[in-house]
Amino acid sequence: MSTNIRVQLSIMMFFQFFIWGCWYVTMGTYFGEIGFQGSDVGNAYSTISLGAIFAPLFVGMIADRFFNAEKVLGALHLIGAGLLYWISTITTPSGVYWALLLYSLCYMPTLAIANAVAFNQMDNPEKEFPAIRVLGTIAWIVAGILIGTMKIEPTAIPFKIAAGFSVLMGIYCFFLPATPPKAKGKDVSVGQLLGFDALKLMKDRSFAVLIIGSLLVSIPLSFYYNFTNPYFNESGMVNAAGKMTMGQMSEIIFLLLMPFFFKKLGVKKMILVGILCWVARYLLFAYGNNEELVFMFYAGIILHGLCYDFFFVTGQIYVDNEAPEAVRSSAQGLIALVTYGLGMYIGSIYSGKVVESHEILNDAGEIIGHNWWNIWMVPAGLAGVVLILFAIFFREKKSEAVEA
């Protein structure tokens, strides 16, 4: 791969995740500012999971079969730009929900399409892709720092910034290297695209435990993504969005350290550590404050690297090792469906209802705060249950521990 193409793809990946990072973290804070209740915020976040569920269908049925990937990518981002700006002008929960659902149906397929554009240009994806994909994580960090530094978290401006960059991304995509449709003329089924071909692997108890555990742990995961920023802002933290990027920084560090931990711990212990860190994170949030115990907030943020990498990335690697080559792609599709799709959808709806049930109202019925201790103890308890179930029922084969 030439240096010119490497730069092109790196810029593409930066734009791809900068757009998402602009509005996703602070969306709950903004909606709370304009009077949305917890369930309204949860419903809004659930649209992203619905987009994740339907994204494989769009990519497999349309993008991979009829059009060049870079052109589909550009078109979706241009449509997305208009939808993002529209969302910034809506102030009703129902209006936001439907507009955000339309946007999610446009944006979520672009994650896979951007990867496809990148892979098509690579001679050795295993070595070349990580260095390009890391630009996406860096972009998320830059977006958080920018939004936090500008002090615009409780406003609609992040949506407008994302809309502007979405226009740039849309235009830029039409100048990317050509990526012809890979599945043109090939038959494909809905079951294959959603990973249902891999369901037969559920006969193996440990594989089934991992899939079910991934689904269950994604429910408390939604509490972090949806309500941490509103919590920090309500607690009085300055530049909360910027400080939350320490989570992505730790994610990069622990991702690089994963080969070492695989060798020392193996799959089961790594996953258990990942789930334990989810429990610890929510307890830190529950007992911390923005004064003398603010270090607990920072510790909870920094745990993100262990929380995410040790559970989700380790799980993806385990699935890749366990699944026969014929259904390996379907197996990865299945774990993506149960985590980013079903699990986080359930989690978004449920977390919204939990937060709403702990709202503190004044005499006029206006939200003036939340009982955050009670809120954070819910995902801590849920993650704790998953930890116990996984420890009891998951069995790691000796060969897996050695190979890891």
C-alpha positions in Angstrom: 0.0 0.0 0.0 1.4 3.4 -1.0 2.0 6.2 1.4 -0.6 8.3 -0.5 -3.3 5.7 -0.1 -2.4 5.2 3.6 -2.9 9.0 4.2 -6.2 8.9 2.3 -7.5 6.0 4.4 -6.3 7.5 7.6 -8.1 10.8 6.9 -11.2 8.8 6.0 -11.1 6.9 9.3 -10.5 10.1 11.3 -13.6 11.8 9.7 -15.6 8.6 10.2 -15.3 8.6 14.0 -14.9 12.3 14.6 -18.5 12.7 13.3 -19.8 10.1 15.7 -17.7 11.3 18.6 -19.0 14.9 18.3 -22.6 14.2 19.3 -22.8 10.7 20.8 -21.2 11.2 24.3 -22.9 14.5 25.1 -26.3 13.8 23.5 -27.8 12.8 26.9 -26.6 16.0 28.5 -28.1 18.2 25.7 -31.5 16.3 25.8 -31.6 16.6 29.5 -31.0 20.4 29.2 -34.1 20.8 27.0 -36.3 18.8 29.3 -36.2 15.2 28.1 -36.8 12.6 30.8 -34.5 9.5 31.3 -36.7 7.2 29.2 -36.6 9.8 26.3 -32.8 9.8 26.4 -32.7 6.0 26.6 -35.1 5.8 23.6 -32.9 8.2 21.6 -29.8 6.1 22.3 -31.6 2.9 21.3 -31.9 4.1 17.7 -28.1 3.6 17.3 -28.6 -0.1 18.3 -31.5 -0.5 15.8 -29.2 1.0 13.2 -26.5 -1.6 14.1 -29.1 -4.4 13.8 -30.1 -3.4 10.3 -26.7 -2.3 9.0 -25.6 -5.8 8.0 -28.7 -6.1 5.9 -28.1 -2.9 4.0 -24.4 -3.6 3.5 -25.0 -7.2 2.4 -28.1 -6.8 0.3 -27.3 -3.5 -1.4 -23.8 -1.9 -0.8 -21.8 -5.2 -1.4 -23.8 -6.1 -4.5 -24.7 -3.1 -6.6 -22.5 -0.1 -6.0 -18.9 1.0 -5.4 -18.3 1.1 -1.6 -16.7 4.6 -1.6 -19.7 6.1 -3.5 -22.2 4.5 -1.0 -20.1 5.8 1.8 -20.2 9.3 0.4 -23.9 9.3 -0.3 -24.8 8.0 3.2 -22.7 10.7 4.9 -24.2 13.5 2.8 -27.7 12.3 3.7 -26.5 12.0 7.3 -25.3 15.6 7.3 -28.8 16.8 6.5 -30.3 14.6 9.2 -27.8 15.7 11.8 -28.6 19.3 11.2 -32.3 18.6 11.3 -31.9 16.8 14.7 -30.2 19.9 16.1 -33.4 21.9 15.4 -35.9 19.4 17.0 -36.9 19.7 20.6 -39.6 17.0 21.1 -38.7 13.5 22.2 -40.8 11.8 19.4 -39.3 14.0 16.7 -35.8 13.4 17.9 -36.4 9.6 18.1 -37.5 9.3 14.4 -35.0 11.7 13.0 -32.2 9.9 15.0 -33.4 6.5 13.8 -33.2 7.7 10.2 -29.7 9.0 10.8 -28.6 5.7 12.6 -29.9 3.7 9.6 -27.6 5.9 7.4 -24.5 6.0 9.7 -24.2 2.6 11.2 -23.7 0.9 7.8 -20.8 3.3 7.1 -18.7 1.6 9.8 -18.5 -1.6 7.8 -18.3 0.2 4.5 -15.3 2.3 5.6 -13.5 -0.9 6.7 -14.3 -2.5 3.4 -12.8 0.5 1.5 -9.7 0.3 3.7 -9.3 -3.5 3.4 -9.6 -3.3 -0.4 -6.4 -1.3 -0.7 -4.3 -3.3 1.7 -1.7 -5.9 0.9 -1.5 -7.2 4.5 -4.6 -6.1 6.5 -3.3 -7.7 9.7 -0.3 -5.4 9.8 -1.7 -2.4 8.0 -5.2 -2.0 9.3 -4.5 -1.3 13.0 -2.3 1.8 12.2 -5.2 3.2 10.1 -8.0 2.2 12.5 -6.3 3.9 15.4 -7.0 7.2 13.7 -10.7 6.6 14.5 -10.0 6.3 18.2 -7.8 9.5 18.0 -10.6 11.3 16.3 -13.0 10.3 19.1 -10.5 11.8 21.6 -10.1 15.0 19.6 -13.9 15.4 19.3 -14.4 15.0 23.0 -11.7 17.5 23.9 -13.0 20.0 21.3 -16.6 19.8 22.6 -15.6 19.9 26.2 -13.1 22.8 25.7 -15.7 24.8 23.8 -18.2 24.2 26.7 -21.0 23.3 24.4 -22.0 20.0 25.9 -25.6 21.0 26.9 -26.3 22.6 23.4 -27.2 21.5 19.9 -23.9 22.8 18.5 -22.2 19.3 18.6 -24.8 18.0 16.2 -24.1 21.0 13.9 -20.4 20.4 14.0 -21.0 16.8 13.2 -23.2 17.8 10.3 -20.5 20.0 8.8 -17.9 17.3 9.0 -20.4 14.9 7.5 -20.6 17.1 4.5 -16.8 17.1 4.2 -16.7 13.4 4.6 -19.4 12.8 2.0 -17.5 14.8 -0.6 -14.2 13.4 0.4 -15.4 9.8 -0.1 -16.0 10.3 -3.8 -12.2 10.9 -4.2 -11.2 7.7 -2.4 -9.8 4.7 -4.4 -12.4 2.7 -6.2 -13.9 -0.3 -4.3 -16.1 -2.3 -6.6 -19.0 -4.4 -5.0 -17.5 -7.7 -3.8 -20.7 -9.8 -3.8 -22.1 -8.8 -7.2 -24.1 -11.6 -8.6 -23.8 -13.8 -5.5 -26.7 -15.1 -3.5 -27.0 -14.1 0.1 -29.5 -14.7 2.8 -30.7 -12.6 5.7 -29.6 -15.3 8.1 -26.1 -15.2 6.8 -25.9 -11.5 7.1 -27.1 -11.5 10.7 -24.9 -14.4 11.7 -27.6 -17.0 12.2 -25.4 -19.6 10.4 -23.2 -19.5 13.6 -26.1 -20.5 15.9 -25.1 -24.1 15.7 -21.9 -23.2 17.6 -24.2 -22.6 20.6 -24.2 -26.4 21.2 -20.8 -25.8 22.8 -21.5 -24.6 26.3 -18.6 -22.2 26.6 -19.4 -20.6 23.2 -23.1 -20.2 24.3 -22.0 -18.7 27.7 -19.9 -16.2 25.8 -22.7 -15.1 23.5 -25.3 -14.9 26.3 -22.8 -13.2 28.6 -22.0 -10.7 25.8 -25.7 -9.9 25.5 -26.2 -9.5 29.2 -23.1 -7.4 29.9 -24.1 -5.0 27.1 -27.1 -4.0 29.1 -25.1 -2.4 32.0 -22.7 -1.1 29.3 -25.4 1.2 28.1 -25.6 3.0 31.4 -22.0 4.2 30.8 -22.4 5.4 27.2 -25.8 7.0 27.8 -25.6 8.7 31.2 -22.0 9.2 32.3 -21.7 12.6 30.6 -25.0 13.9 32.1 -23.9 12.6 35.5 -20.5 14.3 35.4 -22.1 17.6 34.2 -24.7 17.4 36.9 -21.9 16.8 39.4 -20.2 20.0 38.4 -17.3 18.6 36.4 -15.7 21.1 34.0 -14.9 19.8 30.5 -16.5 16.4 31.2 -16.5 15.4 27.5 -12.8 16.1 27.3 -12.0 14.2 30.5 -14.0 11.2 29.3 -11.6 10.8 26.4 -9.1 9.3 28.9 -11.2 6.2 28.5 -10.3 6.0 24.8 -6.6 6.7 25.7 -6.6 3.7 28.0 -8.3 1.6 25.4 -5.4 2.2 23.0 -2.9 1.3 25.8 -4.5 -1.9 26.8 -5.2 -2.9 23.3 -1.4 -2.8 22.7 -0.8 -4.8 25.9 -3.4 -7.5 25.1 -0.8 -10.0 23.6 1.0 -9.9 27.0 -2.1 -10.5 29.0 -3.3 -13.3 26.7 -0.1 -15.1 27.4 -0.3 -14.5 31.2 -4.0 -14.9 31.8 -5.7 -16.7 29.0 -9.2 -16.1 27.7 -11.4 -16.8 30.8 -9.4 -14.8 33.3 -9.2 -11.8 30.9 -12.9 -11.8 30.4 -13.5 -12.1 34.1 -11.2 -9.1 34.7 -13.1 -7.2 32.1 -16.5 -7.8 33.7 -15.0 -7.1 37.2 -13.9 -3.8 35.9 -17.4 -2.9 34.9 -18.6 -3.6 38.4 -15.7 -1.5 39.8 -16.4 1.3 37.5 -20.0 1.7 38.5 -19.1 1.5 42.2 -16.5 4.2 41.7 -19.2 6.4 40.1 -21.7 5.6 42.8 -19.4 6.5 45.7 -17.3 9.2 44.0 -17.9 13.0 43.8 -16.5 16.0 42.0 -14.7 17.2 45.2 -12.4 15.2 47.4 -13.3 11.9 45.8 -13.0 13.1 42.2 -10.2 10.6 41.7 -12.8 7.9 41.7 -14.5 9.5 38.7 -11.2 9.5 36.9 -10.4 5.9 37.9 -13.8 4.8 36.5 -13.1 6.6 33.2 -9.6 5.1 32.9 -11.0 1.6 33.5 -12.6 1.8 30.1 -9.6 0.2 28.4 -9.9 -2.9 30.6 -13.7 -2.9 30.5 -13.9 -2.8 26.7 -10.7 -4.6 25.5 -10.7 -7.4 28.0 -14.3 -8.4 27.4 -15.3 -7.4 23.9 -12.1 -7.6 22.0 -11.1 -10.8 23.9 -14.5 -12.2 23.1 -14.1 -11.4 19.4 -10.7 -13.1 19.3 -12.2 -16.2 21.1 -15.0 -16.4 18.6 -12.5 -16.2 15.7 -10.5 -19.0 17.2 -13.5 -21.2 18.0 -15.5 -20.9 14.9 -14.7 -23.0 11.9 -13.6 -21.0 8.9 -16.8 -21.6 7.0 -18.9 -19.8 9.6 -16.2 -17.4 11.0 -17.7 -14.3 9.5 -21.2 -15.3 10.6 -19.9 -15.9 14.1 -18.5 -12.4 14.2 -21.8 -11.1 12.9 -23.6 -12.9 15.6 -21.6 -11.5 18.4 -21.9 -8.0 16.9 -25.7 -8.5 16.7 -26.1 -9.5 20.4 -23.8 -6.8 21.7 -24.1 -3.6 19.7 -27.6 -4.6 18.5 -29.8 -6.4 20.9 -27.8 -6.0 24.1 -27.3 -2.2 23.9 -30.9 -1.7 22.6 -32.3 -3.4 25.7 -29.7 -1.5 27.8 -30.7 1.8 26.3 -34.4 1.3 27.0 -33.8 -0.1 30.5 -31.2 2.5 31.5 -33.5 5.3 30.5 -36.3 3.9 32.7 -34.0 3.4 35.6 -32.7 7.0 35.4 -36.2 8.4 35.0 -37.4 6.5 38.1 -34.7 8.3 40.1 -35.3 11.8 38.9 -35.7 14.5 41.6 -38.5 17.0 40.7 -39.4 20.4 42.2 -42.9 21.5 43.0 -43.4 22.5 39.4 -42.6 19.0 38.2 -39.2 20.1 36.7 -36.2 17.8 36.9 -33.6 19.3 39.2 -31.4 16.3 39.8 -31.1 12.5 40.2 -30.4 10.0 42.8 -27.2 8.8 41.1 -26.1 6.4 43.8 -29.2 4.3 43.3 -28.8 4.6 39.5 -25.2 3.3 39.4 -25.8 0.4 41.7 -28.2 -1.1 39.2 -25.6 -1.7 36.4 -23.0 -2.6 39.1 -25.4 -5.4 40.3 -26.2 -6.5 36.7 -22.5 -6.8 35.8 -21.9 -8.6 39.1 -24.5 -11.3 38.2 -22.9 -11.8 34.8 -19.4 -12.1 36.5 -20.7 -14.9 38.7 -22.5 -16.8 35.9 -19.5 -16.5 33.6 -17.1 -17.7 36.3 -19.3 -20.8 36.9 -20.3 -21.9 33.5 -17.5 -20.9 31.1 -14.8 -23.5 30.6 -11.6 -22.6 28.8 -9.9 -25.4 27.0 -6.2 -26.0 27.8 -5.2 -25.5 24.2 -6.9 -22.1 24.1 -4.9 -20.9 27.1 -1.7 -22.1 25.6 -2.5 -20.6 22.1 -3.5 -17.3 23.7 
